[in-house]
Amino acid sequence: MMQYRDIAKKIIDLKNADLALRDKLIYEGKLSDGYNEEMKTLHNKNAQILDKIMNTYSKGVAISLSPIATQDNT
């Protein structure tokens, strides 16, 4: 079973792969012509991995992705 450090590392690895591909596509002049297929493929792969992580480790845990929900608005 993955531990929190393993999960964090995996998410950071996904982010770094995304940034590396973005830099490559910028260098090749391929990023500004709509949604690049290579980037789309990577995003879909990353989404599947993130979905698996969330489905595995969020069972019974209330998760809020809204920063407003964690702030005291008084």
Backbone hydrogen bonds, N-H to C=O, Kabsch-Sander energy under -0.5 kcal/mol:
donor,donor_aa,acceptor,acceptor_aa,energy
7,I,3,Q,-2.5
8,A,4,Y,-2.8
9,K,5,R,-2.5
10,K,6,D,-2.4
11,I,7,I,-2.5
12,I,8,A,-2.5
13,D,9,K,-2.6
14,L,10,K,-2.2
15,K,11,I,-2.3
16,N,12,I,-2.7
17,A,13,D,-2.3
18,D,14,L,-2.0
19,L,15,K,-2.6
20,A,16,N,-2.5
21,L,17,A,-2.3
22,R,18,D,-2.6
23,D,19,L,-2.6
24,K,20,A,-2.2
25,L,21,L,-2.8
26,I,22,R,-2.5
27,Y,23,D,-2.6
28,E,24,K,-2.2
29,G,26,I,-1.2
30,K,25,L,-3.0
31,L,25,L,-0.7
34,G,32,S,-0.6
36,N,34,G,-0.9
40,K,36,N,-2.7
41,T,37,E,-2.5
42,L,38,E,-2.0
43,H,39,M,-2.8
44,N,40,K,-2.5
45,K,41,T,-2.2
46,N,42,L,-3.0
47,A,43,H,-2.5
48,Q,44,N,-1.9
49,I,45,K,-2.0
50,L,46,N,-2.8
51,D,47,A,-2.5
52,K,48,Q,-2.1
53,I,49,I,-2.3
54,M,50,L,-2.8
55,N,51,D,-2.8
56,T,52,K,-2.0
57,Y,53,I,-2.6
58,S,54,M,-1.7
61,V,58,S,-2.4
63,I,61,V,-0.5
70,T,67,P,-0.8
71,Q,68,I,-1.3
73,N,71,Q,-0.8
